């Protein structure tokens, strides 16, 4: 299973831009293989949030949803 499908090229690009490929690899190496998909999806979500709002990435989304 590919965690970075060809139809979603921005997923890897965002993670690479925010965290770097080596940091992503370090995160995944610390996890069990069955946890990788969730970790990649979480990194992708956080990276996208940071690109949209550098000051309050996911916290801004959570705050907005709580209101």
Secondary structure, 3 states (H helix, E strand, C coil): CCCCCHHHHHHHHHHHHHCCHHHHHHHHHCCCHHHHHHHHHHHHHHHHHHHHCCCCHHHHHHHHHHC
